[in-house]
């Protein structure tokens, strides 16, 4: 019998596991848990975090009731209402963006107790890559500034004007061109701009809850697949581009055109389904949509150009935190010096999203022990659907990264796993790195919070359309 490998080697490199020859996937997983028992614990903590996301709304509702009861009790005593500590704690646990961070702390505590603090510290400082989380904070902050959003709005307005600049025309323009733009300015930047413009041009008119969810599902799926025209903009593609030698030509001919067709078909189907309500929004659009002129002095062209220059530099240096964070500090200085042409920079949404992604990669780095054998045991079609399903519960960049560790994948299998990963990127908030940015910006239009079930139901249609385009064409 093979002796278990040392538990202090944590996490154990996938190549170092000694798997039984000819064993089933279940037997391999059992063997890997025997070799490093903390695998099961780490995955258990991750599952608890996923379950927590489904109960975030419950915590928020409980916070509201506790605060209401607290205020009523103070009024009965002749005292002024004030924040309840219990309500604030419940509200904190109800913020989806903090869920994986909370459970990340629990995971580090488990590792420290089971192994030791040095092992936990070594894992968090050397094995976990926070570059993507930091990049999303920077790009989301830059892309949400008034000069950048107004520039994007003016560009899309020219297209929307072809449809009379109606809410329906704006809706179609943002959900079609915005996600495809993600192939060039990165998906997080595209998500931020699309969400900001949808808030201004669509959600501000308070459409029905059903249409709000449908639009959110479309946005998440479209952004996830819209970044596949190039090999550098979508996180799941970035993970495989170098090891599999996929360049821009390969992405455009194998993924990009299919993604464009899927986006067009999904948008058209949802437009037909909701056309009556979309057309009805035109009657209140003029009274609801924010006008650029109401936000302060018009932005000089040179300020906009400087913003776009910073944005382009950060995108180009996305893999080098020292460079893009340094540029971000210069950018904040420039924004402060041109404050009269800026809206106040709100760092909270971007920092929450960064915290979310940071927590997610902490957990994700310990799931390879079971994901890699599962992916490696499947043929082309099962691999496609398994990748899509796994993406709903894991960041799709993690799925594609782990697939690069599976030996002897054919070209068809490589296509299947990446296609499944990008197609499933809209099913949940955790499925694709830019999704938390969209949720952070648009959550205020969902008073009861964004329901994971509602989002999955809304994204199911576009996901199936994309699957058909990627499989049949």
Rosetta blueprint (number, residue, H / E / L):
1 X L
2 X L
3 X L
4 X L
5 X L
6 X L
7 X L
8 X L
9 X L
10 X L
11 X L
12 X L
13 X L
14 X H
15 X H
16 X H
17 X L
18 X L
19 X L
20 X L
21 X L
22 X L
23 X L
24 X L
25 X H
26 X H
27 X H
28 X H
29 X H
30 X H
31 X H
32 X H
33 X H
34 X H
35 X H
36 X L
37 X L
38 X H
39 X H
40 X H
41 X H
42 X H
43 X H
44 X H
45 X H
46 X H
47 X H
48 X H
49 X H
50 X H
51 X H
52 X H
53 X H
54 X H
55 X L
56 X H
57 X H
58 X H
59 X H
60 X H
61 X H
62 X H
63 X H
64 X H
65 X H
66 X H
67 X H
68 X H
69 X H
70 X H
71 X H
72 X H
73 X H
74 X H
75 X H
76 X H
77 X L
78 X L
79 X L
80 X L
81 X L
82 X L
83 X L
84 X L
85 X H
86 X H
87 X H
88 X H
89 X H
90 X H
91 X H
92 X H
93 X H
94 X L
95 X L
96 X H
97 X H
98 X H
99 X H
100 X H
101 X H
102 X H
103 X H
104 X H
105 X H
106 X H
107 X H
108 X H
109 X H
110 X H
111 X H
112 X H
113 X H
114 X H
115 X L
116 X L
117 X H
118 X H
119 X H
120 X H
121 X H
122 X H
123 X H
124 X H
125 X H
126 X H
127 X H
128 X L
129 X L
130 X L
131 X H
132 X H
133 X H
134 X H
135 X H
136 X H
137 X H
138 X H
139 X H
140 X H
141 X H
142 X H
143 X H
144 X L
145 X L
146 X H
147 X H
148 X H
149 X H
150 X H
151 X H
152 X H
153 X H
154 X H
155 X H
156 X H
157 X H
158 X H
159 X H
160 X H
161 X H
162 X H
163 X H
164 X L
165 X L
166 X L
167 X H
168 X H
169 X H
170 X H
171 X H
172 X H
173 X H
174 X H
175 X H
176 X H
177 X H
178 X H
179 X H
180 X H
181 X H
182 X H
183 X H
184 X H
185 X H
186 X L
187 X H
188 X H
189 X H
190 X H
191 X H
192 X H
193 X H
194 X H
195 X H
196 X H
197 X H
198 X H
199 X H
200 X H
201 X H
202 X L
203 X H
204 X H
205 X H
206 X L
207 X L
208 X L
209 X H
210 X H
211 X H
212 X H
213 X H
214 X H
215 X H
216 X H
217 X H
218 X H
219 X H
220 X H
221 X H
222 X H
223 X H
224 X H
225 X H
226 X H
227 X H
228 X H
229 X H
230 X L
231 X L
232 X L
233 X L
234 X L
235 X H
236 X H
237 X H
238 X H
239 X H
240 X H
241 X H
242 X L
243 X L
244 X L
245 X L
246 X L
247 X L
248 X H
249 X H
250 X H
251 X H
252 X H
253 X H
254 X H
255 X H
256 X H
257 X H
258 X H
259 X H
260 X H
261 X H
262 X H
263 X H
264 X H
265 X H
266 X H
267 X H
268 X H
269 X H
270 X H
271 X H
272 X H
273 X H
274 X L
275 X H
276 X H
277 X H
278 X H
279 X H
280 X H
281 X L
282 X H
283 X H
284 X H
285 X H
286 X H
287 X H
288 X H
289 X L
290 X L
291 X L
292 X H
293 X H
294 X H
295 X H
296 X L
297 X L
298 X L
299 X L
300 X L
301 X H
302 X H
303 X H
304 X H
305 X H
306 X H
307 X H
308 X H
309 X H
310 X H
311 X H
312 X H
313 X H
314 X H
315 X H
316 X H
317 X L
318 X L
319 X L
320 X L
321 X H
322 X H
323 X H
324 X H
325 X H
326 X H
327 X H
328 X H
329 X H
330 X H
331 X H
332 X H
333 X H
334 X H
335 X H
336 X H
337 X H
338 X L
339 X H
340 X H
341 X H
342 X L
343 X L
344 X L
345 X L
346 X L
347 X L
348 X H
349 X H
350 X H
351 X H
352 X H
353 X H
354 X H
355 X H
356 X H
357 X H
358 X H
359 X H
360 X H
361 X H
362 X H
363 X H
364 X H
365 X L
366 X L
367 X L
368 X H
369 X H
370 X H
371 X H
372 X H
373 X H
374 X H
375 X H
376 X H
377 X L
378 X L
379 X L
380 X H
381 X H
382 X H
383 X H
384 X H
385 X H
386 X H
387 X H
388 X H
389 X H
390 X H
391 X H
392 X L
393 X L
394 X L
395 X L
396 X H
397 X H
398 X H
399 X H
400 X H
401 X H
402 X H
403 X H
404 X L
405 X L
406 X L
407 X L
408 X L
409 X L
410 X L
411 X H
412 X H
413 X H
414 X H
415 X H
416 X H
417 X H
418 X H
419 X H
420 X H
421 X H
422 X H
423 X H
424 X H
425 X H
426 X H
427 X L
428 X L
429 X L
430 X L
431 X L
432 X L
433 X L
434 X L
435 X H
436 X H
437 X H
438 X H
439 X H
440 X H
441 X H
442 X H
443 X H
444 X H
445 X H
446 X L
447 X L
448 X L
449 X L
450 X L
451 X L
452 X H
453 X H
454 X H
455 X H
456 X H
457 X H
458 X H
459 X H
460 X H
461 X H
462 X H
463 X H
464 X H
465 X H
466 X H
467 X H
468 X H
469 X H
470 X H
471 X H
472 X H
473 X L
